[in-house]
Amino acid sequence: MFQLRKVNRARKYLKFITNFLFKLFQLNLRYKETRTDYGIEIFEYFYLPWRSNEKFKIIYDKVSDFTLNPQSRLYTIFENSQKYLREDTVFIEVGTWKGGVCGLVSLANKEKNVEIYACDTFSGVQNSSSRDSFFKDGEYSDASADDIKKISKIVNRNIHVVEGIFPESFQNINLEKNISMAHIDVDTYISARESFEFISSRLVPGGLIILDDYGGWFTDGVTKFGEELKLIEDYISIPNHLGQLLIFKK
Ligand SMILES: C[S@@+](CC[C@H](N)C(=O)[O-])C[C@H]1O[C@@H](n2cnc3c(N)ncnc32)[C@H](O)[C@@H]1O
């Protein structure tokens, strides 16, 4: 199967095609990329389990109108939640937008007694700073607490809504259970760092935080925060190069 000469030739073609595609993206966005560590790469990886997993496909159909995330990243959350979201604990999402991820986690863990918290300003991205080259405040301001009520009905589970800038928005909430899994999807450095600090202090050992936007083309603030996290001894941080950093508490 593996013939080095053919593989090398295919890699050359791929490089040409992906460079061309990346130029097209930039033209379309009227943005010229100058950073050398950004581009399109077709990883030589062809296993796409989200296409064949029947349980995932059924859940995806129910929640897809309520999330901006692609199937690949949702599958990471789906698969890991079944293992790391423990009985009698809490799942929390910061930056929930219309709540699709909370819906997905609810359905993937139907049989477990867990509490689900959906946190968002519902007025868009906050806390942009000099570390974020692209985000200004206010993006994604088109979701509301009503969307969470709708998804809650679809998945038939109570989802707690926490409105406001996290973590201030959570100060008066007394969690009776520990957090075993979280999804942070907030687009800016400060929001990602503050969300992580708050959640990680309440996370069980072995618990998992998935940091979205790590490596995203226009979310460099979150990537910078992820790079800092990778150096901290208390956590095991693994990038999956789908746009997520998986962080396990030791
Ligand atoms: C890209 S969207 C999230 C997408 C969502 N997770 C999904 O699956 O579709 C980013 C969200 O983060 C929210 N956000 C950003 N910073 C926040 C903060 N500090 N507290 C609460 N919500 C925040 C924004 O309001 C926005 O809805």
The ligand as an SDF file (V2000), in Angstrom:
LIG
                    3D

 27 29  0  0  0  0  0  0  0  0999 V2000
  -18.5190   31.4860   19.2840 C   0  0  0  0  0  0  0  0  0  0  0  0
  -19.7970   31.7890   20.3920 S   0  0  0  0  0  0  0  0  0  0  0  0
  -20.0430   30.2430   21.1930 C   0  0  0  0  0  0  0  0  0  0  0  0
  -20.5300   29.1360   20.3040 C   0  0  0  0  0  0  0  0  0  0  0  0
  -21.2280   28.0030   21.0090 C   0  0  0  0  0  0  0  0  0  0  0  0
  -20.4410   27.3430   22.0210 N   0  0  0  0  0  0  0  0  0  0  0  0
  -21.7330   26.9970   20.0030 C   0  0  0  0  0  0  0  0  0  0  0  0
  -21.5470   25.7830   20.1990 O   0  0  0  0  0  0  0  0  0  0  0  0
  -22.3320   27.4180   19.0140 O   0  0  0  0  0  0  0  0  0  0  0  0
  -19.0120   32.6940   21.6780 C   0  0  0  0  0  0  0  0  0  0  0  0
  -19.9680   33.0600   22.7940 C   0  0  0  0  0  0  0  0  0  0  0  0
  -19.2310   33.4420   23.9410 O   0  0  0  0  0  0  0  0  0  0  0  0
  -19.9720   34.3890   24.6630 C   0  0  0  0  0  0  0  0  0  0  0  0
  -19.0350   35.0310   25.6160 N   0  0  0  0  0  0  0  0  0  0  0  0
  -17.8340   35.5770   25.3500 C   0  0  0  0  0  0  0  0  0  0  0  0
  -17.2250   35.9950   26.4830 N   0  0  0  0  0  0  0  0  0  0  0  0
  -18.0730   35.6850   27.5030 C   0  0  0  0  0  0  0  0  0  0  0  0
  -18.0100   35.8440   28.9340 C   0  0  0  0  0  0  0  0  0  0  0  0
  -16.9490   36.3850   29.5510 N   0  0  0  0  0  0  0  0  0  0  0  0
  -19.0610   35.4100   29.6660 N   0  0  0  0  0  0  0  0  0  0  0  0
  -20.1280   34.8290   29.0740 C   0  0  0  0  0  0  0  0  0  0  0  0
  -20.2380   34.6420   27.7360 N   0  0  0  0  0  0  0  0  0  0  0  0
  -19.2230   35.0640   26.9530 C   0  0  0  0  0  0  0  0  0  0  0  0
  -20.5640   35.2700   23.5700 C   0  0  0  0  0  0  0  0  0  0  0  0
  -21.7040   35.9600   23.9920 O   0  0  0  0  0  0  0  0  0  0  0  0
  -20.8850   34.2350   22.4730 C   0  0  0  0  0  0  0  0  0  0  0  0
  -22.2170   33.8020   22.5270 O   0  0  0  0  0  0  0  0  0  0  0  0
  1  2  1  0
  2  3  1  0
  2 10  1  0
  3  4  1  0
  4  5  1  0
  5  6  1  0
  5  7  1  0
  7  8  2  0
  7  9  1  0
 10 11  1  0
 11 12  1  0
 11 26  1  0
 12 13  1  0
 13 14  1  0
 13 24  1  0
 14 15  1  0
 14 23  1  0
 15 16  2  0
 16 17  1  0
 17 18  1  0
 17 23  2  0
 18 19  1  0
 18 20  2  0
 20 21  1  0
 21 22  2  0
 22 23  1  0
 24 25  1  0
 24 26  1  0
 26 27  1  0
M  CHG  2   2   1   9  -1
M  END
$$$$
